[in-house]
Amino acid sequence: QTTLTKGWRQPGRDRERPAAQCKRGALATSGGRVVSESEGDDDLRLQPHERLVDLGGKHVAVVGLGASGLAAAALALDRGASRVAMLDSNPSGPTDAQVEVARDLESSGSCEVALRFGPHDLADFEGCDVIVCSPGVPASSIAPLVPPAATLVSELAFALCEITQNFAVPVACVTGTNGKTTTTTFLCSLLEGLGKTCEACGNIGLPASDVCLRLRRGVRGEGNGTGGLDCLAVEVSSYQLEIESCRDLFRPRAAAILNLTDDHAERHGGVEGYARAKASLAHAMRPGVDTLVLPRESESHPCLEATLGEGAMDGAVRMGALPGATARLGHGASIRVQLPWWHDPREFSLGETFLERCAGDHNAMNAAAALILCFALGFDWPRRRVEAALDALEPPPHRLERLGVTGGGVAYVNDSKATNADSVRVALESLGGARARCVLMLGGRGKILGESGSLGLQGLADGVKEVVCFGESGAKIAEEVGARQGLVFSTIAEALEAAHGVAEEGDTVLLSPACASFDEFGSFEERGEWFRRAFESLREGRKRKM
């Protein structure tokens, strides 16, 4: 049975010796290579990524048991770990998924497993060789508890170090404050449409550890493995980049930093820390060999450019410029891309319906960013094939998602992913002249900027027909945007009812909250799904239910 314990111990272990020098098990695997005990005890001679891949006889702790943490625990077992501690600060105890993974690990017969819930303490990490931190767990909360001989690593780096170095899969990474998921979705869709075997993983939903595990199983010829990948499209959040010691563990072949504005100040201690995390993505990239795509100058931040330094900037390309990627909008919309070593840019039509399927001018730039990353991976295709792949692009849900029109002639748009002011500005710009007919729904848990106490929403809603505010920060939002008295509500359900009441034929009700969802929902996806169901009820004339 799975052990539910306060912490876990290592009976008989020599605690006087650093973890990195303790004897490995008789056999361990490293990317298909068998490592025997006779090769020596001191694995300090291993490359940094090998210490994470060759876990024979090692003790691993995984902190945070969401999808990423559970995938990392399974990967640790597959790499030969003899003990895995699965830790989560949620005191309510294990979910069915967490217990199932723990039992699967224990059923292997080669790994001792412990589940631990509640606040973390030193005993949880005693004797650990490797500590894997899930993106939802601030590394700063774990760092004081890490033993001197242990390695603290992000789940993303834990997986990508093997994918990029042992399996030699070229990786394209996408980060930025806004547009990450859409661009990663476009990138994977383009590559697949152009005949490449590709997966999208990381912050987009599928953990990188899950991809790595399936690659390992594929090498062994197991039925639940994958036969190999031509490339990998990885969405990367700042939470996955905050551990500075991970910067050298994987090297993207291509990476794009789409934009950078002040966000996640509470996690990173301000914009400087946020920019430092984003810039770390490029730390191991080789100028002149790998391709770094930088934001337009108007969408960047001095902290980002200063943190990257001249070395990383050398040979980089920029959005909105050539070499780099640009978009021409309106009738006959097209994008142009140029890598530094191309003599001339190449132009590709977006087709007649792209801006209808992918609302907003920003999506043309997202497509341009995705396309230049495709070429930067080292692939090439004729124009007609590229344009056919571009013509098939579809945006992910909850991003300016047009739900439809009610019988009363009111359009509803689900932009639940808009969790900051910049995303809302983009959404309103996409409406063009229809902005004056917009009933804008703002609300949720606001993001305080710096020490000012402001949400940074002043002037955001200028020119719209009406603003309806809701949620934990509803009153503060109404104060900053100047919402009409009487249009501030405790819940999104009340706000939707009010928005529906003030909207008239030809208007658009836009949910673009500028806030996190955690006051009422578990994620922006859950909030967006609720809004979609509520719209269907409105269209069918039924009473909405939360």
Salt bridges, closest charged atoms under 4 A:
GLU39 OE1 - ARG33 NH1 3.85
GLU39 OE1 - ARG45 NH2 3.98
ASP41 OD1 - LYS23 NZ 3.25
ASP43 OD2 - LYS58 NZ 2.55
ASP54 OD2 - ARG24 NE 3.94
ASP78 OD2 - ARG216 NE 2.65
ASP78 OD1 - ARG220 NH2 2.71
GLU112 OE2 - ARG83 NH1 2.74
ASP121 OD2 - LYS6 NZ 3.21
ASP121 OD2 - ARG116 NH2 3.74
ASP124 OD1 - ARG116 NE 3.26
ASP124 OD2 - HIS120 ND1 3.91
GLU126 OE1 - ARG9 NE 3.83
GLU126 OE2 - ARG15 NH1 2.85
ASP129 OD1 - ARG13 NH2 3.31
GLU162 OE1 - ARG79 NH2 2.82
GLU162 OE2 - ARG216 NH1 2.50
GLU199 OE2 - ARG214 NH1 2.77
ASP210 OD2 - ARG214 NE 3.18
GLU222 OE2 - ARG220 NE 2.78
GLU242 OE2 - ARG267 NH2 2.72
GLU244 OE2 - ARG276 NE 3.25
ASP248 OD1 - HIS283 ND1 2.94
ASP263 OD2 - HIS264 NE2 3.70
ASP263 OD1 - LYS447 NZ 3.37
GLU266 OE2 - HIS264 ND1 3.99
ASP290 OD2 - ARG251 NE 2.59
GLU305 OE1 - ARG318 NH2 3.20
GLU347 OE2 - ARG328 NH2 3.71
ASP380 OD1 - ARG346 NH1 2.76
ASP391 OD1 - ARG357 NH1 3.88
GLU394 OE2 - ARG357 NE 3.84
GLU401 OE1 - HIS398 ND1 3.97
GLU401 OE2 - ARG532 NH2 2.57
ASP422 OD1 - ARG425 NH1 3.13
GLU466 OE1 - ARG484 NH2 3.08
GLU472 OE1 - ARG445 NH2 3.15
GLU480 OE2 - LYS476 NZ 3.74
GLU497 OE1 - ARG544 NH2 3.69
GLU504 OE1 - LYS465 NZ 2.78
ASP507 OD1 - ARG437 NE 2.52
ASP507 OD2 - LYS465 NZ 2.52
GLU529 OE2 - HIS398 NE2 3.39
GLU529 OE1 - ARG532 NH1 2.51
GLU536 OE2 - ARG539 NH2 2.97
GLU540 OE1 - ARG542 NH1 1.87
